[in-house]
Each structure stands twice: as C-alpha cells, then as structure tokens.
C-alpha cells in the first residue's frame, strides 16, 4: 500500500487514519494463518462455527483468486510447504494487475478487473485443468477474495470472451447490485455458481473466503464458485432487462435456453456434490467496520454506526448521510461510520469515476445545499485501494472542497467525479492494498477540532 495523500489538514488525516485501520483489519495473510494450521502433522482448517476440519490428505491443490490472492497464497504456502510432499504441484494464483506479486511455489497470473480480459480467461482454463486432476483422498484448497468474478472468466463454449466482456460492462452500468450482477455471472460461467466444486469432484474441497459482499452472502462472493446457487436463468434475464437489447445475441440465446430447461441449471443446495465441500469466512466488511469504531475512539471521537450494510445509489446515500449528520448533537467530536457497497446508474456518456468518488462529490454538494456548517470531513473509499476503473480508492471532501470545483453539479450529473475531485486535490489515493472487503465511509463532525 502506497499512500499518496498530500497537504491533508489534521481532521482529514484523522479520517484517513480511521479508514486505514479498517483496511488493516482485513489483512489477508493474518486471516489465513488464523484458520489454516498444522496440528499433529495434520492440516487443520478452522470452521466458522469454531470447529476444525482435519485430515491427512495425500495431496493439496492450492487455487487462489481475487484481489487478495497473492497475500492469501503466501500465507497458505508457509503452512502447506512445512510438510514435505503435501503439495501436488505449484499453486495457481490469479489477481488483478495492481496486486501481482511473486508467491513461493506458485504460478501467478495477472488479469483485469472489473471487466475481464484474455489473461483472466487463460488463467480460468488453467484452474479448471488443475482441479480436474484432483482425486479422491486429496484436497482442493481454494482461497477466495473480492474481484474473483471478473478475474476468472470462463464462459460456456457458445459464448465468446468478447460477449462476456460486453455483458459485464452493461451490468456494471445498469444499476444492478453486486448480488444481481453475480447472479448473471453464475449463469455465464463454467466455474461460478458451484461450478468449481463440480470440476473438483471426487476430491474434497474447502474455501477460505475474504468477503467483499455485504452481509457475507457466500453465494455472491466471487459469484460463489464453490457453493450451491439459488438463482436461476430467469433471475439473470430479469437483471439484464433494462439493457436486454444491448446484450450480445449469444448471451441472450444462452440464458433463454437455460430458462427453457435446455441447459442444466447451476447446482442447488440439495445436490450431493457438495457433501465433500465446505467454506470458512475469514474476513469481512463488518470486521473492518468494527475496526473503524475502535480507531475512532482512539482518535478522540464518539463513534456512531450509521449502517454496516450500506447499499443504494451513491448519490442518494450521500444526501441521506448529510440529513443524518444535521440531526446529530455535536457536544463532542462525532464519527459517523459505515461500510457496504453502493451503486451508480450511469447515463449514456458517463465520465470517469467510481461509486466512492461519486458519493464523496455528492456529499460535498448536499452539505452545501442543506447548510451543513462547521468543521467536517467525509471520506469514502474502497478497501482494495481502487474505485471503479480509476487509480483512486475514493474521495475525501470537506467544507472548502467545492470552492475548487466550478460547476460541480455538472460533474456529478455526468458521473465524472474523478476529474472533479482531482481539481480539488480530493482524490483518495492509497495504491493497491492487497485486500478487498468492499467500501468504508468515515464522516467526522468536529466543530471544536484543532487544525
């Protein structure tokens, strides 16, 4: 993580410190080491209920994908290689280009996010080949983190990678939430929606998951490659309805054939294929929000949890946050804290930005319009260090931000928050963090805070 924030005042620096505490709480290496251990020469995997899954597997196939894949795989390798001849071959790791690092005894692929690319497709093919080689008595250990859906595109043979890319872009701009987006992805993939577990049989499988999905809905994290899927082809069609005519023909034909029952549905909960498969959530947005609360206290603020499952249009969420702030009594410095993942519905000619940048710009405008006075700072950022397709994690704004942005409302209307915040030196730029547990918001109200 490379912090590139200059000229912050004391309150802005405090907001950044609180945000970074949330990022550190999602450290992927520490999370893996907490749940993957050696006990009596056996590999032990911690379960969400506090128990353990322990066995003398003859071989372990390590597969990691997502923005935290390199860090997670590095931690896992320390444990796995402590026992000679346990690994069947080198592990396979897929992450976004910004987070690529060497991992001992692993082949590392860089791929594009949030829209897929050829490198990701080739990596997905290698994953499929690798897990198909696993046999009974062996373990496929899967390390999953946010971004996995885009990083391992493996569409059915009837759908080209170009069609998948076009559909992904349409999904990201149609206002669909992450669960809806991933519901579509599951029905356009041979790996997602339980597909990886099917390929791994008859070997056993366990996934250690760093959740970037609000509420930790495991079927939505990286589009649930190792778990049953409750969504259907018809659900996917309904999500795409607003942009249906723009969806590539082969994709529409595939989904419609699935709806008619001509293509098998994704595997459901009652299917026996999942009897040898399990998972553990090892980190989440909620854990990071709790870290925000603790850090805010250390910084001398009274923490106020606004919401730990924040969703909705970024613009409207920003306005709601200002309304909430105006209702608070400010007897002591107050930290309004939140975590989640908002959405942005794009127009035909959008500018440059992401949901966190849009929320920051929208909040600055709402604060001006609604008369929020005093000393305040608002920060909204992605824990992965990247917001949308930009090099910023989000934005950090205050009472004077709009003074440097002529026609700020026009920028917001055109979804061009990046260039607006850039004018005000208000972009949150921290570099790739190597983790991803969705977004965090820090809203500090402190009329008596010393500059």
Order of alpha helices (4+ residues) and beta strands (2+ residues): alpha-alpha-beta-beta-beta-beta-alpha-beta-beta-alpha-beta-alpha-alpha-alpha-alpha-beta-alpha-alpha-beta-alpha-beta-alpha-beta-alpha-beta-beta-alpha-alpha-beta-beta
